[in-house]
Amino acid sequence: MSAGFASRLDPVLPAVAEHFGTPFHIYDLQGLHETATAFQDAFRGLASREYFAVKGQPNPAMLRRLREYGFGFDCSSPAELAAATMAGATGEDICFTSNNTSLGELAEALELGAIITADDETVVDKLIAMGARPRSLALRVHPGTAGAVGESYLGDTESAKFGVRVDRLAAVAAKAATLRPHRFGLHMMLGSGILRPEPFLLTLDLLLEQVAALGLDVDFLNLGGGIGIPYRPQEQAFDLPAFARAVRERLDAAGVRPRILFECGRYILTPHGVLVTRVLNRMSKWREMVGVDSGMNALIRPGMYPHAYHHITVHEGQGRPLETVDVVGSLCENNDKFAIQRRLPRTAEGDLLLVHDTGAHALSMAFTYNGRLRPQELILHPDGTVERIRRAETIEDYFATLTCDADRLEVVRQ
Ligand SMILES: Cc1ncc(COP(=O)(O)O)c(C=O)c1O
């Protein structure tokens, strides 16, 4: 959460909490504007496009805003394709980077005219069998151990789920050529939450190496998502202008000008959202526990990833004595904690806590275990007004799928 966002939200927060009720994720459109324009500025003059990763934030109201900056959308499921379409995206505004894909999903993405990123050789085989003619086709490449960057999200090579093995690339590219796409490209994504440009430059190098070694004619290279944000106050932000300069230099040195695509989600939106939750209970166990009215059902990262950190501030907490607490939700899981042994200003029941950096990969990963329902989403406009863009789930929503067509099958045994 930037200082600017805090200064915009602080004065209105009690009234917003009173009016809409807690908990809620709230997104700062001014901050989004600043990041989106900085992204455009960094890559100005280079043929490139950001395809925002819809998995990070699928609310069409937010996607419509992102479209205003010329971004396309990276989708990986039919629901994400629908969200992108609802936001007005058509054809090659959409990049379908899925994995373990069904024929039906592939047909849907083709029907929309999306850029198809084949994550596996079988996708190319299926496209051939379908008689498909994708206008734009990319092969996602797994570089093997050459792509190990420490912060890997690919996992070790042996257990890798994503991409075409680099030693099969020549053969798969030859098959892909029989589909005669208008535009052909390569895709590679080495990791996630990465705060240094080097792994992305390595991605570019590895792709350029394959282009040269195999004599491929590529129109575009997709470097994926994965640019990190400083979740911890002491972390340094990613140096986007320096990265953009280095990309230009690499392409100049290679003497090629493929269009560069990105699928960033976290970098674009995460710092511009916070989860606002109210203290329900103060509990003294072996440790001091601050129980709040939200939980990992609304933000799973701290419970799911052992090293995930979300900064927490207490509204009007300045000047209070500090104490060490666990901040906990209401799920019947001991890892339902937003913070463990965190130094925070002393809180009381009714206080508002801000869990930072929930603009992406927060509500999109939410779930309803224990019947704890997903919270509402609000946006903070630059003029200070606050608008609801998704209501909180209700008990009726929770039971909605019980209403279904009567259907009972009696299998006749032979
Ligand atoms: C294929 C692909 N593209 C893009 C992204 C977005 O990553 P991030 O939001 O970290 O930029 C992901 C994240 O898992 C991904 O798997």
The ligand as an SDF file (V2000), in Angstrom:
LIG
                    3D

 16 16  0  0  0  0  0  0  0  0999 V2000
    0.9180  -18.2730  -17.1990 C   0  0  0  0  0  0  0  0  0  0  0  0
    0.8320  -17.1720  -16.1940 C   0  0  0  0  0  0  0  0  0  0  0  0
    0.8530  -15.9080  -16.6410 N   0  0  0  0  0  0  0  0  0  0  0  0
    0.7700  -14.8670  -15.7760 C   0  0  0  0  0  0  0  0  0  0  0  0
    0.6630  -15.0630  -14.4270 C   0  0  0  0  0  0  0  0  0  0  0  0
    0.5390  -13.8680  -13.5320 C   0  0  0  0  0  0  0  0  0  0  0  0
    1.5330  -13.7760  -12.6030 O   0  0  0  0  0  0  0  0  0  0  0  0
    1.7100  -12.4580  -11.7220 P   0  0  0  0  0  0  0  0  0  0  0  0
    0.3570  -12.0350  -11.2790 O   0  0  0  0  0  0  0  0  0  0  0  0
    2.5780  -12.8840  -10.6010 O   0  0  0  0  0  0  0  0  0  0  0  0
    2.3340  -11.4310  -12.6110 O   0  0  0  0  0  0  0  0  0  0  0  0
    0.6580  -16.3600  -13.9060 C   0  0  0  0  0  0  0  0  0  0  0  0
    0.5560  -16.6110  -12.4650 C   0  0  0  0  0  0  0  0  0  0  0  0
    0.4440  -17.6640  -11.9420 O   0  0  0  0  0  0  0  0  0  0  0  0
    0.7400  -17.4500  -14.8220 C   0  0  0  0  0  0  0  0  0  0  0  0
    0.7090  -18.7100  -14.3880 O   0  0  0  0  0  0  0  0  0  0  0  0
  1  2  1  0
  2  3  1  0
  2 15  2  0
  3  4  2  0
  4  5  1  0
  5  6  1  0
  5 12  2  0
  6  7  1  0
  7  8  1  0
  8  9  2  0
  8 10  1  0
  8 11  1  0
 12 13  1  0
 12 15  1  0
 13 14  2  0
 15 16  1  0
M  END
$$$$
